[in-house]
Amino acid sequence: MDYLEYYGLKEHPFSNVVDSRFYFNSHQHSDALMKLKYAIDTKKGLAVVIGGIGTGKTTLARRLLEELDENTYEAALLVVVHATVSSEWLFKKFAIQLGVKDVKEDKVELLAQIYNRLIEINDENKIAIVMIDEVQMLNSREIMEEFRGLLNMETSDGKLLNFIFFGLPDLEEVLSLDEPLKQRVAVKIKVRAFSEQDTKDYITHRLNIAGCEKDVFSEDAVKLIYKYTHGLARRINTVCDNVLLEGYLTKADTIDGSAVKTVAVDLGLDLEGKMTSL
């Protein structure tokens, strides 16, 4: 037996793997989706989502991608995994994701291919969107200037290509590398940590999706989870997963604050938000 069986769960409720079934539509995330769809549908060109580590930016990006009907939108999501990305690499990725065939190596030819494909998408009455996660890693003036160049591709009713940047607060400084690009940001959204009530609702939501039919955490436990995690979704997942394991090991029917404190010590968390392992 493990904690799933002990607490009557069908699956692990607090995995940090992005899973749309567990998406929690908090008020701020609902507002963010509406604002991003507005930016896309009106072809504003550039929208930016900024938030700290663990606030759910990637989850929001995946949710938006899932909600964009492929009959209306030509959408792609790219994740920057290292800081040495070149503009040529990015252009190739854009081209492939947008459906360009036989992608050229020459940059000028590649840009022509992207432009022609964007015209095709527009003629099909579809909107082209490229979402990029972890944009703060693209700390390059050249790349920011290249983004501005792509945003110059437009028709009378708006931009041919719409970007949505997701990144850490450092993204503000990266955008400042090219002031004209920064001035083209049409929509800016800041994603913040959950409130205490959001944290409670988030925990309940994920437990319900995983098949839980009873209150596993006491009110005291939930309050402490919020205090130790400061409402950061990623930390909430890690703490709750460990707390469920701790509850199973101590055979607790309802998990109280003492289990949360034990886990917080193990994970190196304190009430001031300092940490050693999260």
N, C-alpha and C positions, 0 to 999 in steps of 0.2 A: 504493500500500500504506500502511496505517496500523498502529498497534500491535495492533489486533484480529487482523488477518491474520498479522502477524509472530509473535505468540505463540499463534496457533491458537485464538482466542477467538471465540465466536459473537455476543457482545454485550458492552457495557461492564460490567465486574463491580463497579465502585465508584462508581456513580451515587449521589448523595445524595437522589434521588427515592425516596419510600417505595414499595417493590415487595415484595409478600408472598412472591414466589418466592425472594427473597434473605434472607428472615427467618432470623436465626441464634438458635437456641433455647439460649442460654447457661443455665447453672445458675440464675443469679439471675432471668433472665427467665421460665424455667419455673416457678420458685417463685412469682414475682409473679402469673403467670396463674392458678395454682391458688388463691392467696389471694383474688384478685379474683373468681373464679368462686364461691368459698365465700361471699364477702360478698354477691354477687348472689343466689345460690340460697337463702340464708337471709334474704334481704330485710333486710339490716342498715341500709340507708338511705344511708350515706355512707362511701366509701372514698377514700383519697388516695394518689396516686403522686407523689413528689417526686424530682427529680434535676437535676443541673447541665446546662448547655448541651451538646448533642451526646451525651448518654448513652443515647438511644434511647427516650425517653418516648412520642413520637408513633408510632414504629414499634410499640411495645407496645400502644398504644391501638388502632391499626389491626388488629393481630393479634387482639386480644381481640374486636373487633367482628366480624371474619371467622369466629371460632370460635363465636359465639352463634347457634344454630339459630333461624331466623326462626319456626319452628313453636312454639318454647318461649319466645322472648324478643321483646319489642318494643324494639329498641335503636336509639339514635341517637348520632352523634358530632358535636359542635360544636367549632369552633376559633375562639377569640377572636382577632381580628386588630387590634383597637385598644382603647384604654383608656377610650373615651367611651361604652361600651355602657350602655344603660339597662335597668332591670328589665323595662320594658314590651317592649323589643326581645327580651330573653331569653325572656320568657313566650311571645311570638308564635312564636319559633323552636322552643321546646319543643312548643307546640301543633301546629305544622305537622309536626314530626318524628314526633310520636306519633300522627298521623293525624286530628287534629281538622279537621272540615269547616267552612267559612265562619267563619274565625277573626274574633272580635269585636275592636273597637278599645277598648272600655271595659274597664278592668282587672278590675273585679269580675266582669263577664260572662265575660271570658277565663279567669279562675281557675275559674269554675264549669264552663266547657267542659273545661278540663284535668282537673278532678276527675271529671267524668262520663266522660271518655274513659279515665281510669285505672281507674275501676270496671268499664268494659266490658272492658278488657284483663285485669283480675283475674278477671272472670267467665269469660273465655275460657281460664283457667288458664295465662295467660302472665305473664311478669315484665317490668315496664317499667324500662328503664335509659337514662339520659342521661349520656354521657361528655362532659366538657368539657376541651379542651386549652388550655394557656396561661392557666389560671385566675388566675395572679398578676396579670394585667392588670386584673382586676375589683377594683381597689383601692377598694372602696366599702362602707361599713358598711351602707348601705341594701340593697345587693344580697345581702350575706351574711345579713342578717335575712330577706330574701325566700326565700333557700334554706332557712333554718330553718323558715319557714312552710310551704313545700312538703313538707318532711319530716314535718310534723305530719299529713299525709294518710296514714292507715294503717287496716288491718283487724286482726283478732285474731291473724293469722298473720304480720304484719310490715308494712313500709312499702309503700305503693302505688307510690311512685316511688323508684328507687335512683339516686343520683348517684355518679359516679367522677370525681374531680378530678385532672387532670394538670398539673403546674406546676414552675417553678423553685423553689429554696429560699426565695425571697421569699414563696411561698405560705403558709408558716408564719405570717408577720406578717399577711397578709391574713385568714387564718382567725381570728386573734386580735382582729380588729375586732369580732367577735361571739362572745364567750366561750362562750355556750350552744351555738352551732353547732360550735365547735372541740371541745367536750366530746362531741359526737355522732359524731365520727369513729370508726368501728368498726374499720377496718383502715387502717393506714398503712404504705406501702412506700417505701423509699428506693432508687432505682436509682443504682448507682455505675458508674464507668468499668471497662473490662475489665482483667483481670490480663494479665500477659505471655503466659501460656498461652492465655487466651481470645482475645487479639489474634491470635496465631498461628493458632488454629483458625478464627477469624472470617475471616481473609484466605484461608485454604485453602478454606473453605466457599464464599465468594463466587466465587473463581476456578473451583471445580468446577461451580457452577451455570451459570457463563458458558461452560462447555465446555472449560476448560483441562485438559490431560491430562499435564502435566509440572510439575516444580517451577520456578517462575519466579523466586521470591525466595530468596536464600541465607539461611542461619540468621543471619548477621551483619546482613543487610538487615532481617529481621523484628525483631530485637532493637532496631535503631536506630529503626524505625518506631514501636515501642512507646514508646521513650524520648522521641521527639519529639512523639508524639501523646498520651502519658499515658493510653492506652487509651480515648480518646473516639472512639466509632464514626464520628461525622461527620468528625473530623479524619483518622482512618484512611482513610476513603474518599477524601478530597481528596488526601492524601499519596500513597496507592497509585496513584491515577489519574495523577498527575503523574510518579510514578516509572516507571510503565509507558511513558509517553510518552518520558521521558528514556532509558530502556533501548532503546526502538526507535530513537531518534535516534542513539545510540552503537552500535547494532547488537549489543547484549549478549544472548547467549543466556540467561544467568542474571544477574539483577540483584543487585549486591552493595551493600555499605554506602556506597560512594563516590557512587552515584547518589542514595541517600537523603539524604546530606549536601548534595549539590547542590540537591536539591529543597527541603530544609529552609531553606537560605539564601535561595532564591528566594521562599519563602512567609513568610519572616521568623520562623521557629521556632528556638527554642534548647532545650537540654536541661533548662532550669529551668521550661519551660512558658510562658515569655513569648512573645508573638507580635504581629505587626503586621497580619496579613491573614487569619487564620482565627478 
